[in-house]
């Protein structure tokens, strides 16, 4: 059995704690938006939790960077992780911290071999729907011309946007809200493409499996046919030899008369 590297051992040990921190981040991000009348102390606590979770992912990236031998290659192949860690420092917005955390959680979740594509896509849909609703509500609630004022309106808007239906009864009016709308539309189209490709791949694999089984059975039948032919030829050859070796009946009678 191949021994795991230090990086792999670290990732296995920190996978569940980081996922738990991501859940804590989601709660801390959602509470001030859902409860707009929350006290300043609650808002400060939620902000502290968000930065703590982001700091944990930043430490995780640094530790993984120190554990690998080829650090330049690690930075080049994990550039998205690096951007997700640096981005909130350059522009400390709550939305950017949300994008950073979702990006890092998604990349760590994909490393787990037990997570199947269907589960990952389902989780991505739920996550985008939830965080998209919260994000658009946070930027549209205070807009004077906005019509997304409640969480129900935000969820309905996110659902229609991700499915590219777009009834038009609710629409963002701010610049950030429209940026979120573009992101949700592109994400919905991408996820729909992943689901369609997954279904098509499943059908193709089933057809290929049936085709392989059919070819195997055909090859087995052909092998049996060749074996039967060989046996027939051998039986025919043995019958010919017996006919040659057997003496004529008249000659045997003459020998007995003598």
ABEGO torsion letter per residue (X at the ends): XBBBBAAAAAAAAAAAAAAAAAAAAAAAAAAAAABAABBAAAAAAAAAAAAAAAAAAAAAAAAAAAABABAAAAAAAAAAAAAAAAAAAABBBAAAAAAAAAAAAAAAAAABAABBAAAAAAAAAAAAAAAAAAAAAAAAAABAABABABAAAAAAAAAAAAAGAGAGABBBABAAAAAAAAAAAAAAAAAAAAAAAAAAAAAAAAAAAAAAAAAAAAAAAAAAAAAAAAAAAAAAAAAAAAAAABBBAAAAAAAAAX
